[in-house]
Amino acid sequence: MAQTYELVASPRDRVGKGSARALRREGKTPAVVYGDKQPPLSIAVDTKETFLKLHAGGFLTHIVTLKVDGKEIKALPRDYQLDPVTDTLVHVDFIRVSENTKVTVNVPVHFVGQDKSTGLKRGGVLNITAHEVALLVSANNIPEHLTVDIGALNIGDSVHISAVTLPEGATLVDHDDFSVAAIVGSAAGTSEETAAPAEAEAAAPAPKA
């Protein structure tokens, strides 16, 4: 089940740059709710509260209940804009969701089993090739993350997305069986292996004429 939280919002009667600046001076951020075959709804949310949710992690994968004039709207943040200079929140886009809504989201990948990996114990390095995976999933069943076990990997081994368990009903946006991570030899290990034969050759006695 996707995590949820609440935000109190107020409807916006006016739109435009002037209105947006006035809202920001009041500590609010302009936002829009769209989707579900309904007209877009212009709202304003508390900047501080929304900014804290943004930096708490999972902002684009957690369902929010927007409380607008006594009504509740289930929504999912789809995009946001930050000021390029001050890094403050400028605008948020929400999409309405219901029990039947399916959305495309980028889900982070978490890795476990590092303490059991023979490859890592031998000095190998975990090379992550997919930090996130795009899924088409029910809005009510968005996972916090996908778990990838690398405990059985040795140097030269890799794990592909086909070996990763997906949430029930979820499908991959990219249907290729791409690599998620691999254990590769470290640069130091490679240098030592290359240097060893050279050292042995230098230490060997010169052949007699």
N, C-alpha and C positions, 0 to 999 in steps of 0.2 A: 504494500500500500504506500502510495506517495505521501510524503510529509505535507502537512498543511499548516497554514497560519492565517491570521486575520489582519486586514488593514482597513481603517476607517477612511472613507473617501467622500468628497463632496462634488456635486455636479458643477460643470463649468458652463456658464451661459455665453461667455465670450472666448474667442480664440484669437490667436495672432501673437506677434512678438511683444507688443505692449502689455497685453494681458498676462503673458507668460512671465515677463519681468516682474510685474506686480505680484504675481503669485509667489515667485521665488523670494521676494523681499519679505513675504509673510511666512516664510519657512515651508512653503509647499512646492510640489513639483507637478507640472502638467502631465497628464497621461491620457491614453485613449484605450477603450475596451471595444474590440470588434469580434466578428465571427458569429457562428451559430445562426446564420441567415437573419441577423438582426442589424439595424443601423448602428454605426459607430456611436459610442457614448464618450463624450469628453468629460474627464474628471480631474480632480486634483488630490494628491496623496501627501501625507506628511513626509517631508524630505528626510529628516533625521531617522525616523522609524524605518523608512524604505531603504535608506542608505545602509543602515545596520543589517537589514535582511540581505542586502546585496553582498556585503562583505562577510556574512556568516557562512557563505558557501551554498551551492545548490539553488541559487536564485532562479535559474531558468528551468529547473526541474521540479520545483515545489509548488503545489497548488495553493492559491491564495483565495480566501473568501473576502471579497470587497464589500464593505457595508456602505451602501449609498442611499441616503434618505430612507432608512428603515428597510431597505431591500438588500438581499444578499446575492452576490454574483460570484459563482465559482469561475476562477480564471487561472491562466498560466502566463507568467511573464514571458514574452517572446523576444523582446529587444529593449535596450536602454541606451541612452546617450550620456556621456560624461563631458564636462567642459574640458577641452584640451589643455587649458592653462591651470585652472584651479582644481580639476579632478572632481568637481561637485556634480551631483546628479542633475541632469537637464530635462530628461523626458523618459517616459516608460510606455511601452506598448504591451497591452494584455490581450489575450484571446480567451473568449468564453469557452468553457468546457462542460461536458456532462458525462454521464456514465458511459455513453456510447462514443465519445470523442476519442479519436486516435490522433496522436501528434508525433512529429519527428523531433527527437531530442538527442543531444550529444551527452552520453553517459560516461563519466570518468571510469578508468580502469585501475583497480587496486591489485597489487601483487603480494602473494603470500608464499611461504615456504622457502624464503631466502636462507634460513638456518639449516635446511636440509639439502640444499642443492650441491651436488658434487662439483659441478662446474665452478660455482662461486668459491667453494672451499679450496679448489685448485688454483685460485687466483684469477678466475674469469670475471668478466664484467657483464652486468645485465644491460643489454641494449634494448630499450623500449621503443618500439616502432609505432605504437598506437596508444597515446595517452587517453584518448576518448574514442568511443564507438557510437556511430549514429544508428539509432533504433527507431522503428515505427512501433509505437506501443500505446496501450490505453492510457489516457490521462490519469486514471485512478490507479495505475499500476506501474508508475515510473520508478525504476530502482535507484537507490542512492548511488550505487556503483556496480560494476561487474567485477567478479573476483577471479583472478587467474593464479593458479598454483604452479609455481616453477620448481617445486621441490625435487622433481625427477629429472631435471635438465642437467646435462653435462656440457662441457665446452663444445661448441659447434651445434648444439641442439636448439630448436626453436619451438614456439607454441603458436598455433594458428587459431583464428577465431572459431573454427568449427569445433574446437575442443573446449570452448567456453560455454557454460550454461547460461542461457538467456531466460528472462522472466517469461512466465506462461503467457502466450498470446503475442509475444514480441517477435518482430522479424528484423533482419538486417536491412539497412538501406542499400549498402554495398554488398552485393551477393557474391563477390569474389571471396575465396578462402585466403584472406590476407594474413600475414604474420603480425602477431601482437608484440612479441618480444623474443629475444634470443640471448644465449650466453656466448660471448665472444672472448677470445684470448686477450689479456691485457697487453698493452704496448710494452710494459716492463718484462712480462713473461716472454713475449716474442723476442725481445732484444737479448734476454738471457739465453734462450734456446739457440739463437743465431750465433751468439758469441761463444758458446761452449765448444762447438766443433772447431772454430777458428783458434781458440786458445789451445785446444788439444793438438791441433796441427802444428802450432808454433812451438809447443813443448816437445814434440817428437824429434828424435835425433835425425840429423841430416843423413841421407843415404851415402854410403861410401862410393868413391869414384872407382 
